[in-house]
Amino acid sequence: MSAHEDFPIRVEQHGTLEVWTIDREARANALSRPTLFAIGKLARAAAENPSVRGVVLRGAGEKVFCAGADLKERAGMSDDDVRTQIRLYRSELGALDRLSKPVVALLNGGAFGGGLELALMCDLRIAVAHAQLALPETTLGIIPAAGGTQKLPRVVGEARAKEMILLGRRIDAATAYAWGLVQAIVPAEEDPLAFTLRMLEPIANGAPLALAAALEAVDRSFDEQLHTGLDVEALVYDRLIPTRDRREALEAFAAKRKPTFEGR
């Protein structure tokens, strides 16, 4: 399946695995509203397709997996539009998060903000050596709003999550591997997709019912606290939507200058 701006994801079949490529390289594979809807549609279709045993999600090009929210799109949104967008993170990306088949994020480059949160919704993460990862939202007057405040601590621990979120710290692939944030780094001499598909052979050739059961058992061990935490994340993010600081961050981005925050 080819991609276009109304459905900006390319889909390829590799045996029992589907490869989804966010095809917005010129926009750093950012999460536009059509991209969110496309991910939700593909996740729901994969859930019902017995020929799909797993999914690999990557970004187009070699520089960026996903840069998170499309800030140019966001700048033209009203406060209510932003609230709708945040709800779409929960519903459309949530369909990926809840998919009963293994999903692996192939971080072919940077994963920033919502891009890292998208990767955290996947079951495993594989990175190229030059990949960089960050949740810089607090430097933009907001917080991670697609589950980052809840999922990152579960993967790397509270202190490291706070370090990344409060300081906006960017980490490299080696650090992410050491922290357990990615499960493998693609050797420099290998093709990232070929490496990933080879690593996922146990999924491609595995017992689909057992894989689904294992995912359900692991995920349900976190479900109750996660749902509560996601509700809290949405609530506190909503308080930031009408603030002058959030608007200042968008204006500074558009003007390519450093924002000046006033706490209002």
C-alpha positions, 0 to 999 in steps of 0.5 A, a space after each residue: 500500500 502506497 502512502 499519500 498525505 491523507 494516509 501517510 503510511 506505506 504498508 509492505 508485507 514480509 511473510 507474516 509481518 507487516 512493515 508500516 513506514 510513516 512516509 512524511 520524511 520532509 516533515 520529520 515523519 511528524 504525527 499529523 492528524 491523518 497520520 494518527 488516523 492511519 495508525 489507528 486504522 492499520 492497527 484495527 485491521 491488523 488485529 482482525 487479519 490472521 495473516 499478520 503475526 507482527 508489525 514493524 513500525 519505522 519512519 521514512 529516510 535515515 534521519 528521523 523515526 518520528 519527531 512527534 507532534 507536527 508543530 506547524 499543524 499545531 500552531 494553527 489549532 485552537 485550544 479545542 483542536 488541541 484537546 481533540 488531538 490529545 484524545 486522538 493520541 489515546 484512541 488511535 495510538 491506543 489501538 496500536 498499544 492494545 494490538 494483540 500482536 507484537 509490534 516492534 519500533 524500528 528507530 531508523 533515526 531520532 525519536 522525539 516527543 510523541 515519536 518516542 511515545 509512539 515507540 513506547 507503545 510498541 512492545 520492543 524497540 530496535 535502534 540504529 546506532 545514530 538514533 537519538 531519543 528524547 521527551 523535550 515537551 517541558 522545554 516547549 511549555 507542555 508535558 508528554 501527552 501520549 503516555 510518556 509520563 506513564 510508560 517511560 518510568 515503567 521501562 527505565 525507572 522513575 529517576 531516569 524518566 524524570 531526568 529525561 522529562 524534566 531536563 529534556 535530556 536527549 540520549 543516544 542509542 547506546 545509552 537507551 540500550 543500557 537503560 533497556 529502552 531499546 532491545 537491540 542496536 543495528 550493526 553499522 554494516 547491516 540493513 536496519 529492516 533486514 536485521 529487524 526482520 531476522 530478529 523477529 523470526 521467532 514472531 513471524 514463525 511462532 505460535 500466534 495464539 501463544 504470542 497473543 496470550 503472552 502479550 495479554 498476560 504481561 499488559 494486564 499486569 500493568 493495566 489498572 494503574 496505567 489507565 489511571 495514570 493516563 487519565 491523570 496525564 490527560 488532566 494535567 496536560 489540559 491545564 497547560 493548553 490555554 497557557 501563554 507559555 505553550 503559545 510562546 513555545 509555538 511562536 518561538 518554534 515558528 520564528 526559530 528562536 529560543 522561547 521566553 517562559 513567564 509562568 502564565 
